[in-house]
Amino acid sequence: MSLDPKLLAILVCPMTRTPLRLDEAAQELVADKAGLAYPIRGGVPILLIEEAREFTPLED
């Protein structure tokens, strides 16, 4: 399942207000700058900071 590209284009991280990228394999929206991955459940992005999974962001 993937998100509508138009929806993905307007979604931003609620913490940093930066664009999100879709990780289809993990069914998550990833905010690289914040080091957060927001789950997608039943096709619905859950953009709540307390629901996000933390990860160590890659350096540029």
C-alpha positions, -999 to 999 in steps of 0.1 A, spaced: 0 0 0 13 35 -8 2 70 -1 -12 93 -27 17 113 -41 -3 145 -37 -8 138 0 28 129 5 38 162 -11 20 183 15 28 163 47 55 176 69 70 165 102 50 181 131 82 187 150 105 202 124 81 212 96 104 194 71 92 171 43 86 135 50 97 105 28 78 73 25 94 40 35 70 16 19 87 -15 33 83 -3 69 50 15 63 64 47 78 68 83 70 104 93 78 116 127 90 153 123 85 162 157 102 142 149 133 153 112 135 116 102 137 96 76 117 58 80 119 37 49 114 11 43 87 -18 22 100 -45 11 77 -34 36 51 -36 65 75 -4 84 85 -2 88 123 16 121 127 18 123 164 52 128 179 45 104 208 36 76 183 68 81 163 98 57 164 132 73 171 162 65 150 197 79 145 196 101 115 223 97 88 248 126 85 248 145 51 
